Amino acid sequence: MSKFTLRGKDLLPLGFKQGRAIGIAINVMQKHYPQIEREQKLALLADLIAQPETYLEHEILGGIARELLPPVQLSPARIDLLPAHLPYSIFGAEHIEEEGAIDQMKMAMSLPVTLGGALMPDAHQGYGLPIGGVLATRNAVIPFGVGVDIGCRMCLTVYDIAPSYLGGHLDRFKQYLNEHTRFGPGGEFEQPMDDEILSHAAFSEIGIAKKLHEKAARQIGSSGGGNHFVEFGVVEIADEPNELNLPKGNYIGILSHSGARGLGATIANHSTNLAVAQCPPPKGAPHLAWLDLDSESGQAYRIAMNLAGDYASACHHHIHRRLARALGCKPLATVENHHNFA
């Protein structure tokens, strides 16, 4: 019996590359061919690496051959739309002025994974789905249907401060806003404060999120640009009882509107590119590519989307906590709700 044990350095001159194939080859030869001499082992492996396709069906060496050959690249067939779009509900049709929103909804209702949908009174044209559109799908998620600004939301905090105080100290309140959040598309803090969301397990488990952790840390508590804002105003509680459990009266409040910042936008674009590659969207629906939730990439997007939603919420809470400290008072009540989610 041969006492020779193969090592990686023995296989490299044969043409093996560093990686899994070397480990598999060493294990196979040691387990199944312990009796043959060194030169016989190397000759067998040299022939295998020269023509791996001839060994694919080999009972013992097939595993090595499959590892040596490049993976088969299949071009997925473009998926057809349904012959006619499914019916969907429209709420407040008289308020929907953009025809593009209707066209986008009809397109979404023609996808083969669609189960149902609805259009809200504030609907207007978006990327894939119209803004104000709701879509139910079968075991699939559309990254651009969720949107670029994942988990975007509005958050209101009410303080026990007389509204007259706001009118007499406008400059101070403006200063608070500029000091305790950051506006603009790339807004971030030079010396960011920590937040428990930054310790979320998904930042280490999901590749795209891991790459974005540092940026997310710099942007925690920022507000972005476009239609995103943070502003002080007067909150009128007109009825009792109410959902905020507050007495009737007028209060000072902080209202914010923003989402998952660069974290959400990068996850959305990355996941849409994956969806387009894996499931080429029907002609005329370039932004409606979907990910199968039974696939690894579909599950990775689901986890990353939830992370981005939690991060968006944390951004609002960070802003509101900062401003509460600046005001020197505790909030009486907070309420928030999100959109751009699945």
C-alpha positions, -999 to +999 in steps of 0.1 A: +000+000+000+013+035-009+022+057+021+022+088-001-003+115+010-012+141-016-008+178-007-021+209-023+014+217-036+014+184-055-017+194-075-008+229-084+017+219-111-011+198-127-032+228-133-054+228-102-062+263-088-063+271-051-099+264-039-124+236-032-113+214-061-079+207-044-095+197-011-121+175-028-094+158-050-071+151-019-100+136+000-112+114-029-078+100-036-070+093+000-104+076+006-108+056-027-072+052-040-050+046-010-033+016-026-019+032-058+015+048-060+023+085-062+029+087-099-003+068-106-024+092-085-008+123-102-013+108-136-049+101-130-055+136-117-036+151-146-058+133-171-089+144-151-080+181-151-071+179-188-106+166-198-129+169-168-160+166-189-152+129-196-153+121-159-186+138-151-205+105-148-176+087-130-189+072-097-158+083-077-142+111-097-173+129-109-174+152-079-139+165-087-148+169-124-179+189-116-159+213-093-133+219-121-159+228-148-174+263-148-210+264-137-235+263-166-248+298-172-285+297-182-302+327-197-336+327-181-364+332-205-382+365-204-416+361-187-448+370-204-475+392-190-510+379-185-533+383-216-553+409-196-547+427-163-565+415-132-592+437-117-582+460-089-598+485-065-595+523-069-602+545-039-609+582-046-605+579-084-616+615-088-584+626-070-560+606-092-548+630-119-518+612-134-527+587-162-492+572-158-502+559-123-532+541-139-510+526-166-484+514-141-511+498-120-525+480-150-490+467-159-485+455-123-518+437-124-507+419-155-477+401-139-480+363-136-472+365-098-499+391-091-529+381-069-546+415-063-541+452-059-555+486-051-548+523-059-551+550-032-565+585-037-530+601-036-516+578-064-491+592-088-465+577-111-435+560-095-407+536-107-423+502-110-455+505-090-473+539-087-468+557-055-500+550-036-503+516-052-507+483-033-499+449-048-504+414-035-481+388-051-477+350-048-444+341-030-425+369-047-413+404-038-406+432-062-377+454-049-387+484-070-423+478-060-412+484-024-393+514-036-358+529-034-365+545+000-373+514+019-394+518+050-399+556+045-423+569+071-437+598+090-432+602+128-449+627+151-438+635+187-460+658+209-445+679+237-461+697+266-449+731+255-473+760+249-476+769+212-469+805+220-433+795+229-427+784+193-438+817+179-414+836+202-384+814+196-384+806+159-347+812+154-339+788+182-361+761+168-345+765+134-311+762+150-321+730+168-331+714+134-298+723+118-278+710+148-296+678+154-303+663+120-287+666+085-306+675+053-297+668+017-292+635-003-257+628+012-264+642+046-244+626+074-228+634+107-191+642+112-193+626+147-223+603+146-239+590+177-244+553+183-277+535+181-287+499+189-299+494+153-263+494+142-257+462+162-285+444+142-275+408+132-284+414+096-254+439+093-231+409+096-253+382+080-262+399+047-234+408+023-248+440+009-258+452+044-223+445+058-208+467+032-231+495+041-227+494+079-202+523+081-223+546+059-254+537+079-236+547+111-227+581+097-262+587+085-282+576+115-305+605+125-301+623+091-331+633+070-322+633+034-336+656+007-365+657-018-398+657+000-382+647+033-383+671+062-383+677+099-404+706+112-419+720+144-455+729+145-487+731+165-506+699+172-543+704+180-560+675+200-597+682+194-614+651+209-613+630+239-606+601+242-580+599+214-553+574+203-526+595+219-543+595+253-538+632+256-562+659+269-578+682+245-557+712+237-528+726+216-492+714+219-459+718+201-450+688+180-422+676+158-431+659+125-405+641+104-407+623+070-377+603+057-366+567+051-336+544+051-312+568+035-283+554+015-288+520+031-323+515+016-314+530-018-284+507-022-302+476-011-331+484-035-308+489-065-286+459-058-317+436-053-334+449-084-303+441-105-304+406-091-341+403-099-336+414-135-307+389-140-327+360-124-361+368-137-360+391-168-392+412-165-419+412-191-415+437-220-427+471-209-422+464-172-385+470-167-388+479-130-412+451-120-387+422-118-393+401-088-374+377-065-388+344-056-390+342-018-379+305-019-346+316-034-315+327-014-315+361-030-353+365-022-347+357+015-316+379+016-337+408+003-365+401+028-340+403+057-323+434+042-356+451+036-367+446+072-333+458+084-338+490+063-373+495+077-360+492+113-331+515+104-356+541+090-376+540+122-344+543+143-334+574+123-367+591+133-364+582+169-328+594+169-339+628+155-367+631+180-345+621+210-319+647+200-345+674+197-361+664+230-328+669+247-324+702+230-358+713+242-351+700+277-384+681+280-398+646+276-423+636+249-460+631+258-467+608+229-452+595+197-469+580+166-455+568+133-465+549+103-445+536+073-449+531+036-425+517+009-426+482+024-437+446+018 
